[in-house]
Amino acid sequence: MKDIEELLKMTERPQDYSDEEIREMMNDPEMRAYYELMVEAEAGFALKRSVTSKVAKRPTRYTISHRFMKAAAIFAGILLLSGISFAAYTFGAGSSADQGKESPTQEVRESNVHQQEVTEPSTIRTFENAELQQILQELSDFYHVGVKFHNEQSRHIRLYTKWDTAAPLKQIIERLNGFEKVSICLIDNQIIAE
């Protein structure tokens, strides 16, 4: 619920947020869905306002059309609110039911499926306490590059990070280099971990 409040604040006063904060919030699939529902709701209300103002300017002989438009706007509003409620329930139930149930083998299977179907929309992959070797192997498989470790100990460094599959590999490597223990570079289609 706090995230939705933050989203509402962001849409009301975007100047209070940096581009990075806005981008991070819009990369969250759940927040993106809420934002799109808000945009659709605003479009519906704008349509209702424009229809109402046009009907008000017409002579009274168009009252049947006015009543029809009013009924259609109410019906559309009810449908929109029902859709928002359903989406909120679905996202809420799905996120709480899925927490803690994903095993490492399921994660690997999901990443393998994604490798075969590159045309899928971007997804956010979360690595929790994952070894650097596992993270770089998945990046290697996805971006079709090699992996080389110069230091055997660096394979077992454990990290918590998120990976947006739509991001370019160089951006992911820059993000990983933000960790103190990690030094990674991309040379000749090969990820090299120091």
N, C-alpha and C positions, 0 to 999 in steps of 0.2 A: 504494500500500500504506500510505503514511503517513496518507492521508485515512481509511482504514478504521480504523487504530489510533486516530486522533483521535475517530472516531465511537464506537468502543468505550469510550474514556475518557469521552466525553460521556454515554453511556447509563449508565455505572457511577457517575459523580459529576457529575450535572447542576448541582449547586450551585457548581461551580468555573467555570461558563460563564455569560456574560451572556445575556439573552434575545435580543439582537441576534446574538451568535455562533451560538446554537442556530438562530435563524431563517435565518441565512445558510447554515448547513450543510444545513438541511432544504430550502432553495430549490434546491440543486444536485440535478438529477434523478438523477444516479448515486448520490449519498449517500442520497437519499430511497429509491431502490430497495433499497440495502443495508439501510437501517433497516427497511423493510417486511419484508424477508426475515428479519431478526433477530427481529422481532415474531412472525412466523409460526412460526419455529423455537421460540421460547419458548412459544408457545401449544401447539405439538405436544408439547413436553417436559412442560408442565403437565398436559396431557391424559393423557399416559403415567403421570405420577406419581399423578394422581387415580384412574385405572383400576387401577393397581398397588395403591394403598392400599385400594380397595374390594374388589378380588379377595382381598387378604390377610385381610380381615375375614370373608369368606364361609367356610362349611364346605368341607372338602376335596372334596365331591361335585361342585363346580363346576370341577374342574381342566381339563376340556375347554374350558369358556368362558375360563378363565384363559389357557390355552395359545393359544387363538384370538386373544384380545386382545393377548397378548404378540407374536404373529406379526404382527398388524395394526399394532401400534405400531412394530415393527422395519421393516416394509415402508414405513410412512409416513415414518419417519426416513430411510430410504434414498432415497425419492422426494424428500424435502425437501433432503437434501444434494446430490442430483443436480441439483435445480433451482437451488440456490445456486451450485454449480460452473458450471452452464451460464450463469447470469446473470453471474457474475464473468468468465467467458471472453468472453461477448458484449459486456459493457460495456468490458472491457479491449481487445478487438480493435477495437471500433467507435471508441473514443476515440483510439487511436493511429493508426488508418488514416485517420481524417477530419482529422487535424491538418494545417493548411496547404494543404488542397485546395479550400477554398471560395473562389470568386471573387466579386467585388462584384456581378456580374450575378446569380449564384445567390442571394446574400443578398437582393437586391431582389425577385427572383421569389418567394422564400420569404415575404417580408413581404407581398407582394401577395396571395398565396394566403391568408395568415392574415387579411387584411382582409376577404376574402369570407366566411370561415368563422369568425365570432366565437365560436361555441359550442365551439371547440377548447379543451382545457385550457391553462393558462398555460405559456408557454415563456420561456426566458431567451435574450435576443438580445444578443450581444456585439459591440461596436463597437471595433475596433482601429485606432487612428490614423485615425479617421474625421472628416471635416469636420462642424462643428456644423450646417451647412446640411443635410447628409444625415440626421443624427440627428433634427433637428427636423422634417424633411419626413416621415420614417417615423412619428414620433409624431403629426404632424398627420393623416396618412392613417389611422392606426389609431384615434385618438380623435375623428376628424371635427371638427377645429378648424383655424383658419387659422394662418399663420405670417407674421410681419413682422419684418424686420431694420432697426433704426434706424442701424446702423453696418455699412457694406459689409465692413469688415475682419473683423467677428465671424463672418461666413459661413465663413471659411476657417480658423478656429481648429480645431486637430486635438485629439481627445480619445480616451481609452480609457475605456470605461464599459460596464456591463451594464444591461440593461433587462428587467425581469420584466413580461410583458404582462398579468399579473393585477393589478399595482399601479395605483392611481389616478394620473391625470396630475399632480395637484398634488405627489404624493410624488416622481415622476420629476423634476419641475422643481426641487424642493428639493434633490434629489441633484445635479443638474447645476449648481446654484448653489453647490455646495461647491467647484467649481473656481475658482481665482483670476481667470482671464481672462473668466469667463462671468457675465452678469447677465441672467436670464430671468424673465419674469412672465407670468401668464395673466390676460388682461382681455377680457371679453365674448367668450368662445369664440375667443380668438386668442392664440397664443403670441407674445410680443414679446421679441426679443433686443436688448439694448442694445449 
